[in-house]
Amino acid sequence: MGNDAKKTIAVLGGGAAGLAAAIAAAEALRAAGVSARVVVYEADERVGRSILATGNGRCNFSNAHVEADVYRNTAFVGDALAELRCQACAADGVCQLADDPVHAFFADLGLLWREESEGRLYPLANKASSVLDVLRAVARERSVIEECACAAVRVDAPSKPGERFHVRFADGRVAHADAVVVAAGGRAARELVPAGTPYSEPRPVLGPLCTDTAVVKQLNNIRVRCAVELWGKSGEAVADAAGFAEHAAGGRSFKAREEGEVLFRDYGVSGIAVFNLSRFAEPGDLLLIDLLPAVPAAECEGFLHTRRKRLGVAGRTVTGDDLLRGMLLPAVAQAVLKEAGLRESAPLTKANVPELARALKAFPLVVRGMGDARQCQVSRGGFAVEAFDACTMEAQGVPGLHVVGEALDVDAPCGGYNLHWAWASGILAGRHAARIAEAGR
Ligand SMILES: Cc1cc2nc3c(=O)[nH]c(=O)nc-3n(C[C@H](O)[C@H](O)[C@H](O)COP(=O)(O)OP(=O)(O)OC[C@H]3O[C@@H](n4cnc5c(N)ncnc54)[C@H](O)[C@@H]3O)c2cc1C
């Protein structure tokens, strides 16, 4: 299994970060005129299956406006993205601030794409396979070797200078390598990085949330455009609180806010806004749903009073039902009236308006935990970034060993940012691994 003396870079995992690392390594070796092998060891029967599943099969592979502050471990990611940019400037001899280096990487592979809402980038062919096709074609052309059905179980670092890494596989085979890139994703085995590297157990996030079911059961499969705030007992605020929510949060502190679509399910809530909040949610936290985001909180009562007056022309009695008809779907209106303690058919008095405004602007749901882990898009946790060099992804205590992508404790909201990180960290690690092979370390 590749135990000859030829310099070898072993990439463990043939997903997004692994393929980017392998291509970047092979390109750097070719540019330096160094003869070395780049081998991708993939546990699955084929490389890139994880890429095919992204973006509902369309692969939202990046974002037009990537900023480090959307990521967990912002400073580390910021340094990594800045380094990638510096490398691009150094290679071209000019500072191309306008060109994102990850986008340039894909343009060089031949991928065309288009921008959709909120800067999301999708391949022009609208199929994830189009992203994988260009990656595999260039990898083949650069003589990257794919070894599939090879699950790495342990990596032993060289015990003295001049020795090589020993990569052990589930079937008992062992491969030797001069540099290793661990790109095994969010559930990467801890043993792939030598002991002592700080690590936290990954937990699935960026998925649906389970909440109290009494309310949501009645709303199953209903979608609403709204704003949602997450309030909890602990946790740092990641945005500014806005609106009515403060009064409704019962002593909790503000954590995060999202605008977009929420899909009610019989177990809780789903949709992109909820996925993004799930990165910060803990059991016991409160979701406060603003069902009327177009009306500022301070104006909501006035808005409802005016509406009540308008609908009550010619002495007509206005019920809660009347007031919400044409504003919300009937099932949602029912839930709001119940939350406000009002009966649908009872006349709505002036005195009822403040409670109705609160229920509309801060409809509460208690979080019970994450929903189905299979729907979660990333894992939070893994290898702590403090143990790695942000410019190379090399482990501080283990020269030649790199960890990239989701295996590191980096995650971001929906929008192409997670894949962007996978490519960016993979490219940095691949280039550095090539330098190690070149230097004969
Ligand atoms: C359903 C879904 C949709 C998503 N959609 C998007 C999206 O549109 N945009 C976006 O930015 N992000 C999206 N993500 C997140 C994105 O897919 C990940 O952030 C990204 O794939 C992480 O890249 P990675 O290379 O670190 O891990 P992965 O892509 O998961 O690759 C890891 C690879 O390593 C292999 N492997 C694991 N263990 C071993 C081992 N021991 N030995 C050898 N190989 C091993 C795995 O089989 C896999 O091929 C989505 C995720 C999911 C689940």
The ligand as an ORCA input file, in Angstrom:
! r2SCAN-3c Opt
* xyz 0 1
  C     -27.536     17.343      3.523
  C     -26.415     18.350      3.561
  C     -26.459     19.447      2.729
  C     -25.432     20.407      2.790
  N     -25.484     21.452      1.932
  C     -24.493     22.374      1.963
  C     -24.464     23.436      1.022
  O     -25.283     23.513      0.098
  N     -23.469     24.359      1.147
  C     -22.495     24.273      2.101
  O     -21.631     25.130      2.176
  N     -22.468     23.229      2.963
  C     -23.420     22.277      2.902
  N     -23.373     21.212      3.760
  C     -22.206     21.097      4.657
  C     -21.002     20.542      3.851
  O     -21.399     19.394      3.148
  C     -19.823     20.214      4.764
  O     -19.500     21.350      5.532
  C     -18.603     19.796      3.954
  O     -18.905     18.693      3.124
  C     -17.448     19.443      4.870
  O     -16.375     19.010      4.075
  P     -15.327     17.956      4.620
  O     -14.473     17.593      3.490
  O     -14.727     18.452      5.866
  O     -16.211     16.697      5.028
  P     -17.016     15.739      4.057
  O     -17.399     16.438      2.825
  O     -18.061     15.138      4.914
  O     -15.973     14.627      3.630
  C     -15.416     13.712      4.528
  C     -15.038     12.473      3.745
  O     -14.208     11.651      4.555
  C     -14.638     10.314      4.449
  N     -14.206      9.646      5.676
  C     -14.752      9.733      6.914
  N     -14.028      9.011      7.795
  C     -13.000      8.486      7.102
  C     -11.925      7.647      7.464
  N     -11.754      7.224      8.719
  N     -11.023      7.268      6.509
  C     -11.189      7.706      5.214
  N     -12.214      8.476      4.819
  C     -13.101      8.879      5.751
  C     -16.136     10.420      4.275
  O     -16.662      9.250      3.684
  C     -16.235     11.639      3.354
  O     -16.128     11.282      1.997
  C     -24.366     20.242      3.713
  C     -24.331     19.117      4.526
  C     -25.331     18.178      4.458
  C     -25.255     16.965      5.343
*
